[in-house]
Amino acid sequence: MSVCDALLTLWSQVGYTVRFEDVTSSETKLKFMTDGMLLREAIGDPLLLRYTVVILDEAHERTVHTDVLFGVVKAAQRKRTEQNKIPLKVVVMSATMDVDLFSQYFNKSPVLYLEGRQHPIQIYYTKQSQSDYLQAALVSIFQIHQVPPASHDILVFMTGQEEIEALARTCRDISKHLPESCGPMTVVPLYASLPPAQQLRVFQPAPKVPAAPETLTPHVEPALSLTLLSVPYRDPGRWFSPQTSGLEVLAVQRVSKAQAWQRSGRAGREDAGSCYRLYTEEEFDNLANMTVPEIQSTNCFTVTPLCNCLHIFKLVYFNFMCSSASAQTLLISPEFSCAEEVLTIISLLSVDSVLYNPPARRDDVLAVRKKFISSEGDHMTLLNIYRAFKKVSGNKVLTQTLQNMVTSSSLSDLTNVRRCLAHGLFMNAAELQPDGSYVALDTHQHVAIHPSSVLFQAKPACVLFSELLHTSRCYMRDLCLVDADWLQEAAPEYFRRKLKITKTKIKLKNVTKQIQMVNKNYKNSS
C-alpha cells in the first residue's frame, strides 16, 4: 500500500486490492495486490484475462498461497497460449530465491541479475552464542543508541506480536531514565494485525530534535518489502514457524541463511548500513541455506476449498495433504440447522485477532470482552462479538456500543453449533485427567488451556481446540465445551480404534512393569 501511495502521486492510474479494500477503477493500469486476492480473482477468471503481465515479488517466502499461485499462473500461461489468446508474461522476483528451481519450474525461463544495493553493509556477529535473544536484542539496541552518531533509525526483527510489544514497552521504560547525552528515543511497533494507520507510522521521520533514533520491531515477513532510511539493523536469528506433524505447532525457530541475507538487505538502501546478527558466525554457517516452504510444514486446510474452486482437484501435484476439519464442519452444519453460525465462527478463526488489543488499553479491551464471554467456550464468545458488531449502526461509536451489549440478548441455544463443531473437529479433542491436566485424544499429548481462553479458569471435562501453541508448554487455543458423547456420535469407529489402542498400550505398560519387577527380584535374590 505504501508503494502504491507513492506512485499515486506520480500516476493516477495506480491502485491496490487487499482484504476488505479495493482501490481500483476502470482506468487502473497498474495494480498492487496480495497473493490471496489474486487467487480469489482466479476463481472467476482462471486464465487471468484481465492482465497481460503478472509480477510475483518476494518469491522466496514460499507461503502456501504463493506456491498455489505459481501453479495457477503457470497453467493460465500455458492455456492462453494453447487457445491463441494474448500471452501472459510472468516475472518472478526475489533477492534470495533459489534461481535454478524457479527457472526450471517456469520452463527454463531466462534469469536476469540486477545489482540493487548501492551502499555497503557491515555485518557484525556476536563472539559467543546468545541463550536469550530477547535480552541480547535489548542490550544491543541501547549500546548502539549511546554511540554517535545517534541520528540513525534502528530496525529489530522479532518473532511475533507478543515479543514486539514486550520489547517496545521495555525500550520506552528504559529510555525515560537515560542521561540527556544519549538523546531521546521514539519506539514504533510494527506487525500484521496493527491497524493500517498505525503501521504507516514507521514511515514518519523521527522528531526533529538532536539524536532521535526510531526503533522498529516488525513481525518478520510482512516487513521484508519495507524501505527505511539509514537503518542499522539487528537480527536475533529467530522466526515464528507454524509446523504440522500430526498436530499444528507454532514454534520459534532459527532463520535460514536466505532469510538472514534478506533481513540484512533492509539496511544500506539510502546510505551505508550495519547489520548486527545476534548469533556467532559459526552458527550462521550452520544455518539451512533456504527456508522450508510453508506448504511442506503447515496445515493447508484453508487452501483446500480454494483449490477446489480453482478446479485443482489433484492436489497431490502440489505435494501436500490437506486436513478437512473446517470443510467437514461446514458440510454437516445444515443437519444441525446452524450453517450461518458455523460459517461465521470459521471465518472469524481465519483472521489473526477479532479485537485489537494494544498494551496501553488492555484493561479496557478485557472489560469489553467480558461482556461477550460465553461459558461454552471461545468459539461461542467469537459468535457473541460478531453478533454484537452486526447490531452496531453506522452513526454510533463502536466501542461505546459494544460496552452496552449483553451476551444473553444476542444468543439463542448454541448446543447444535457445538455439536456441529464436534463432528468437524473431533480429532482436536482433549480430556480432563484426574490430576487436573488435559490430554489430546488423538496424540495422547499433555496439553493445557491457553491463558487467553475464556475457559482458562474452568476445568471442563471435554473440550475441542482449533490449534495448539507450543511455547513453554503446549497450549490449546480457541476452545469449545463439548459432551464426550457427541464425539462418539461424530466418529464412533475412530474412537473405538483409539480406545482399543489405548487399552493395548496400558496392557503393554503393565506387562513391562511386571517384567522389570521380576528382573529386579531376580537380581536381589542372586
C-alpha positions in Angstrom: 0.0 0.0 0.0 2.8 2.4 0.8 4.5 1.8 -2.6 1.1 2.3 -4.3 0.5 5.6 -2.4 3.9 6.9 -3.5 3.2 6.0 -7.2 -0.3 7.6 -7.0 1.4 11.0 -6.5 3.0 10.4 -9.9 0.4 8.5 -11.8 -3.4 8.4 -11.1 -3.8 5.0 -12.9 -2.3 3.0 -10.0 -4.4 1.1 -7.5 -4.3 -1.7 -5.0 -6.5 -4.5 -3.7 -6.1 -6.0 -0.2 -8.5 -7.8 2.1 -11.7 -5.8 2.5 -10.3 -2.9 0.5 -10.3 -2.3 -3.3 -8.9 1.0 -4.5 -9.1 0.5 -8.3 -11.2 1.7 -11.2 -11.8 1.1 -14.9 -8.8 3.4 -15.5 -6.4 1.4 -13.4 -3.3 0.2 -15.4 -1.0 -0.9 -12.6 -2.5 -2.8 -9.6 -0.8 -4.0 -6.4 -2.4 -6.9 -4.6 -1.7 -9.8 -2.2 -1.3 -13.3 -3.4 -4.6 -14.3 -1.7 -6.5 -11.7 -3.6 -5.1 -12.8 -7.0 -6.1 -16.4 -6.2 -9.6 -15.3 -5.4 -9.8 -13.4 -8.8 -8.6 -16.6 -10.5 -11.7 -18.4 -9.2 -13.8 -16.4 -11.7 -11.1 -15.9 -14.2 -8.7 -18.9 -14.2 -6.9 -17.6 -17.3 -6.3 -14.2 -15.7 -7.5 -12.5 -18.8 -7.7 -9.1 -17.1 -3.9 -9.0 -17.0 -1.1 -9.1 -19.6 1.8 -9.2 -17.1 1.9 -10.7 -13.6 4.8 -9.9 -11.3 5.3 -12.2 -8.4 7.5 -10.4 -5.9 9.2 -11.8 -2.7 9.0 -15.3 -4.3 11.5 -16.7 -1.7 8.8 -16.5 1.0 7.2 -19.7 -0.3 3.9 -19.3 1.6 1.1 -21.8 0.9 -0.8 -19.2 -1.2 2.3 -18.3 -3.1 3.1 -21.9 -4.0 -0.5 -22.5 -5.2 -0.4 -19.2 -7.1 2.7 -20.3 -9.0 0.7 -23.3 -10.3 -2.3 -21.2 -11.2 -0.2 -18.6 -13.1 1.8 -21.3 -14.9 -1.5 -23.1 -16.0 -3.0 -19.8 -17.2 0.1 -19.0 -19.2 0.0 -22.4 -20.9 -3.8 -22.4 -21.6 -3.7 -18.9 -23.1 -1.0 -20.0 -25.5 -2.9 -23.1 -26.4 -6.1 -21.1 -27.0 -4.3 -18.4 -29.1 -5.2 -15.7 -26.6 -3.0 -12.7 -25.6 0.1 -14.3 -24.0 0.6 -13.9 -20.3 4.0 -12.7 -19.2 5.2 -13.8 -15.7 8.0 -12.1 -13.9 9.3 -13.7 -10.6 11.4 -11.5 -8.4 13.3 -12.1 -5.2 16.6 -11.1 -3.6 17.4 -14.5 -2.2 15.4 -17.2 -4.0 16.7 -20.5 -5.4 17.1 -19.2 -9.0 17.6 -22.6 -10.7 14.5 -24.0 -9.0 12.2 -21.3 -10.3 13.8 -21.2 -13.7 13.2 -24.9 -14.2 9.7 -24.7 -12.9 8.8 -21.9 -15.4 10.1 -23.9 -18.4 13.7 -22.9 -18.1 13.0 -19.2 -18.3 15.9 -16.8 -18.6 17.4 -15.3 -15.4 18.3 -11.6 -15.0 20.5 -10.4 -12.2 20.2 -6.7 -11.1 22.5 -5.1 -8.6 20.2 -3.2 -6.4 22.3 -2.2 -3.4 24.5 0.9 -3.9 25.8 1.3 -0.3 27.9 -1.1 1.7 26.6 -3.0 4.7 28.8 -4.0 7.5 27.9 -7.4 9.1 28.6 -8.0 12.8 28.4 -11.3 14.7 28.5 -12.0 18.4 31.6 -13.6 19.9 29.6 -16.0 22.0 26.3 -17.8 21.4 23.3 -16.0 23.0 20.9 -18.1 25.0 18.4 -15.2 25.5 18.0 -13.4 22.2 15.4 -11.0 23.6 17.9 -9.8 26.2 20.6 -9.7 23.6 18.5 -7.5 21.3 17.6 -5.1 24.2 21.2 -4.7 25.2 22.5 -4.1 21.6 19.7 -1.5 21.0 21.0 0.7 23.8 24.6 0.1 23.1 24.1 1.4 19.6 21.9 4.2 20.8 24.7 5.6 23.0 27.3 5.5 20.2 27.4 8.6 18.0 26.0 9.4 15.5 22.6 8.8 17.0 20.6 10.0 14.1 20.1 6.6 12.5 17.0 4.5 12.8 17.1 1.0 14.3 15.1 -1.9 12.9 14.7 -5.0 15.0 13.3 -8.3 13.8 11.3 -10.3 16.4 9.1 -13.4 16.1 5.6 -12.1 16.7 3.3 -9.6 18.3 3.9 -10.5 22.0 7.7 -10.2 21.7 7.4 -7.0 19.7 5.1 -5.3 22.3 7.2 -6.5 25.2 10.4 -5.2 23.6 8.8 -1.9 22.7 7.4 -1.4 26.2 10.8 -2.2 27.8 12.6 0.2 25.4 10.2 3.0 26.3 10.7 2.4 30.0 14.5 2.3 29.8 14.7 5.4 27.5 13.0 7.5 30.2 15.9 7.0 32.5 18.8 7.5 30.1 21.1 10.5 30.6 20.4 13.5 28.4 23.7 12.9 26.4 22.0 9.8 24.9 19.2 11.8 23.3 15.5 10.7 23.1 14.2 7.6 21.5 10.9 7.0 19.6 9.7 3.4 19.7 7.3 2.3 17.0 6.0 -1.3 16.8 5.0 -3.0 13.5 3.2 -6.2 12.9 0.5 -7.5 10.6 -2.5 -7.1 12.9 -1.9 -3.4 13.7 -4.4 -1.1 12.2 -3.2 0.3 8.8 -2.9 3.9 10.2 -0.5 2.7 13.0 1.5 0.6 10.5 2.2 3.7 8.4 3.8 5.4 11.4 7.0 3.6 10.6 7.5 5.8 7.5 7.2 9.0 9.5 10.6 10.6 10.3 11.7 10.9 13.9 11.1 14.2 15.7 13.4 17.0 14.6 15.4 17.1 17.8 19.1 16.2 18.3 19.7 12.4 18.2 16.3 10.8 17.9 16.6 7.2 16.8 13.4 5.3 16.0 13.2 1.6 17.0 11.0 -0.5 14.8 10.0 -4.0 15.9 8.3 -5.7 13.0 6.9 -9.2 12.5 9.3 -11.0 10.3 7.8 -11.5 6.8 5.5 -8.5 6.2 8.4 -6.1 6.8 10.6 -7.5 4.2 9.5 -5.1 1.5 10.0 -2.0 3.6 12.5 0.7 2.5 13.6 2.7 5.5 16.3 5.3 5.5 19.6 4.8 7.3 18.8 1.7 9.3 21.3 -0.2 11.4 19.5 -3.5 11.9 19.6 -6.3 14.5 18.7 -9.9 13.7 18.1 -12.2 16.7 18.0 -15.1 14.2 14.6 -16.4 15.1 11.2 -16.5 13.4 7.8 -17.9 14.2 7.2 -21.0 12.2 3.9 -23.0 12.1 4.6 -26.7 11.6 2.3 -29.7 11.3 3.3 -33.2 12.3 0.1 -34.9 13.5 -0.8 -31.6 15.2 -0.2 -27.9 14.3 2.6 -26.3 16.3 3.6 -22.6 16.3 7.3 -22.6 17.3 10.2 -20.2 17.4 13.0 -21.5 15.1 16.3 -20.5 13.6 16.1 -18.5 10.4 17.7 -19.7 7.2 20.7 -18.1 5.5 18.3 -16.8 2.8 16.2 -15.1 5.5 19.2 -13.7 7.2 20.5 -12.1 4.0 17.0 -10.8 3.2 16.8 -9.2 6.6 20.2 -7.5 6.2 19.0 -6.0 3.0 16.8 -3.6 4.9 20.0 -1.6 5.7 22.1 0.2 3.2 19.2 1.3 1.0 19.9 5.1 1.1 23.2 5.1 2.9 25.9 2.8 4.4 24.3 0.5 7.0 25.2 -2.0 9.6 23.7 -5.4 10.4 24.1 -6.9 13.9 23.4 -10.6 13.9 22.8 -11.8 17.5 24.5 -15.1 16.9 28.0 -16.3 16.1 29.4 -16.6 12.6 29.8 -20.3 13.2 26.0 -20.5 14.0 25.3 -18.6 10.7 27.4 -21.1 8.7 25.4 -24.0 10.2 22.0 -22.5 9.2 20.0 -24.1 6.5 20.5 -22.4 3.1 16.8 -22.0 2.3 13.6 -21.8 4.4 11.4 -24.9 4.3 8.4 -24.0 2.1 5.3 -23.4 4.2 3.4 -25.8 2.1 5.6 -28.6 3.5 5.5 -27.6 7.1 2.0 -26.3 7.9 -1.7 -27.3 7.9 -3.1 -26.5 4.5 -6.8 -27.0 5.2 -7.7 -23.4 4.5 -6.4 -23.7 0.9 -8.3 -26.9 0.1 -11.7 -25.3 -0.7 -9.9 -22.6 -2.7 -8.1 -25.2 -4.8 -11.5 -26.9 -5.5 -12.9 -23.6 -6.6 -9.9 -23.2 -8.9 -10.7 -26.7 -10.3 -7.4 -28.0 -8.8 -8.7 -31.4 -7.8 -5.5 -33.4 -8.0 -3.8 -31.8 -5.0 -1.1 -34.4 -5.0 0.7 -32.4 -7.6 1.1 -29.6 -5.0 2.8 -32.1 -2.6 0.5 -31.6 0.4 -2.1 -33.5 2.3 -4.9 -31.2 3.5 -7.0 -31.6 6.6 -10.7 -31.3 6.0 -11.8 -30.4 9.6 -13.3 -27.0 8.7 -14.8 -28.3 5.5 -16.4 -31.2 7.3 -17.9 -28.9 9.9 -19.4 -26.6 7.2 -20.8 -29.5 5.2 -22.6 -31.1 8.2 -23.8 -27.7 9.6 -27.2 -27.8 7.8 -28.1 -31.1 9.6 -27.9 -29.1 12.8 -29.6 -26.0 11.4 -26.6 -23.8 12.2 -24.9 -23.2 8.9 -24.8 -19.4 9.4 -23.3 -19.7 12.9 -20.6 -22.2 11.9 -19.6 -20.2 8.8 -19.3 -17.1 11.0 -17.1 -18.9 13.5 -14.8 -20.4 10.9 -14.5 -17.0 9.2 -13.5 -15.3 12.5 -10.9 -18.0 13.2 -9.3 -17.3 9.8 -8.1 -13.8 11.0 -5.3 -13.1 13.5 -7.5 -11.4 16.1 -11.0 -10.1 16.2 -10.3 -7.5 18.9 -7.3 -5.2 18.6 -5.5 -5.4 21.9 -3.0 -2.6 22.4 -1.0 -2.8 25.6 -2.0 0.7 26.7 -5.7 -0.2 26.6 -5.5 -3.8 27.5 -7.7 -3.4 30.6 -10.4 -1.6 28.5 -10.4 -4.3 25.9 -10.7 -7.0 28.6 -13.6 -5.2 30.1 -15.4 -5.0 26.8 -14.5 -8.7 26.1 -16.1 -9.7 29.4 -19.5 -8.5 28.0 -19.4 -11.3 25.4 -17.8 -14.2 27.3 -19.6 -17.4 26.9 -19.2 -20.2 29.4 -19.4 -22.6 26.5 -16.0 -21.6 25.1 -14.1 -19.3 22.8 -16.0 -20.2 19.6 -19.2 -19.0 21.2 -17.5 -15.9 22.5 -16.4 -15.0 19.0 -20.0 -15.5 17.8 -21.2 -13.1 20.5 -18.8 -10.5 19.4 -19.8 -10.8 15.8 -23.5 -10.6 16.5 -22.9 -7.5 18.7 -20.8 -5.9 15.9 -23.7 -6.5 13.4 -26.0 -4.6 15.6 -23.9 -1.5 15.7 -25.4 1.2 13.5 -23.2 3.4 11.3 -23.7 6.6 13.3 -22.5 5.2 16.7 -19.1 4.8 18.2 -18.3 1.1 18.0 -16.6 0.7 21.3 -19.3 2.6 23.3 -22.0 0.4 21.7 -20.1 -2.8 22.4 -19.7 -2.0 26.0 -23.5 -1.8 26.4 -24.2 -5.1 24.7 -25.4 -8.0 26.7 -24.4 -11.5 25.7 -27.6 -13.3 26.6 -29.7 -10.9 24.4 -27.9 -11.8 21.2 -27.7 -15.6 21.6 -30.1 -18.4 21.3 -29.3 -22.0 22.3 -26.0 -22.9 20.8 -26.0 -26.6 21.6 -26.4 -27.5 17.9 -23.5 -25.3 17.0 -21.2 -27.0 19.5 -22.4 -30.5 18.3 -21.6 -29.5 14.7 -18.1 -28.4 15.8 -17.7 -31.7 17.5 -18.4 -33.5 14.2 -15.8 -31.5 12.3 -13.1 -31.1 15.0 -13.4 -34.4 16.8 -9.6 -35.1 16.2 -8.9 -31.9 18.1 -10.4 -33.1 21.3 -8.8 -33.1 24.8 -10.0 -34.8 28.0 -9.5 -33.7 31.6 -7.3 -36.1 33.6 -7.6 -36.9 37.4 -4.6 -34.8 38.1 -6.2 -31.7 36.6 -4.2 -31.8 33.3 -5.5 -32.4 29.8 -4.5 -35.0 27.2 -5.2 -34.7 23.5 -7.2 -37.7 22.5 -5.6 -38.0 19.1 -1.9 -37.8 20.0 -2.1 -38.5 23.8 0.0 -35.4 24.3 -0.3 -33.4 27.5 -1.8 -30.0 26.8 -3.1 -27.0 28.7 -5.7 -24.3 28.3 -4.2 -21.1 27.0 -4.4 -18.1 29.4 -6.3 -16.1 26.7 -9.2 -18.6 26.7 -12.4 -17.8 28.4 -12.2 -21.3 29.8 -8.8 -20.8 31.4 -10.2 -20.7 35.0 -12.6 -23.5 34.4 -12.0 -27.3 34.2 -14.4 -28.7 31.7 -14.3 -32.5 31.3 -14.0 -32.4 27.5 -13.1 -29.6 25.1 -12.3 -29.0 21.4 -9.5 -26.8 20.3 -8.7 -25.1 17.0 -4.9 -25.1 17.3 -2.1 -26.0 19.6 0.5 -23.4 20.5 3.9 -24.7 21.7 5.9 -22.3 23.8 7.0 -23.1 27.3 4.1 -25.6 27.4 1.7 -27.0 24.7 -1.4 -24.8 24.9 -4.8 -25.3 23.4 -6.3 -22.1 21.8 -9.9 -21.3 20.7 -11.7 -23.8 22.8 -15.3 -25.1 22.7 -17.0 -27.0 25.5 -18.4 -30.3 24.2 -20.0 -33.5 25.5 -17.9 -36.7 25.2 -21.0 -38.5 23.8 -21.0 -36.1 20.8 -17.5 -37.2 19.9 -18.5 -40.8 19.9 -21.5 -39.9 17.8 -19.4 -38.0 15.3 -16.8 -40.7 14.7 -17.6 -44.0 16.5 -15.1 -46.1 14.6 -12.3 -43.6 15.1 -12.8 -43.5 18.9 -13.3 -47.3 19.0 -9.8 -47.7 17.5 -8.3 -45.1 19.7 -9.8 -46.8 22.8 -8.5 -50.1 21.6 -5.0 -48.7 21.0 -5.0 -47.0 24.4 -6.0 -50.2 26.2 -3.3 -52.1 24.3 -0.7 -49.5 25.4 -1.9 -49.8 29.0 -1.6 -53.6 28.9 1.9 -53.4 27.4 2.9 -50.8 30.0 1.7 -53.1 32.8 3.5 -56.1 31.3 6.7 -54.1 31.1 6.4 -53.1 34.7 5.9 -56.8 35.7 9.0 -57.9 33.7 11.0 -55.1 35.3 9.8 -56.2 38.7 10.7 -59.8 38.1 14.2 -58.8 36.9 14.7 -56.7 39.9 13.6 -59.5 42.3 15.9 -61.9 40.4 18.9 -59.6 40.8 18.2 -59.1 44.5 17.9 -62.9 45.1 21.1 -63.6 43.3 
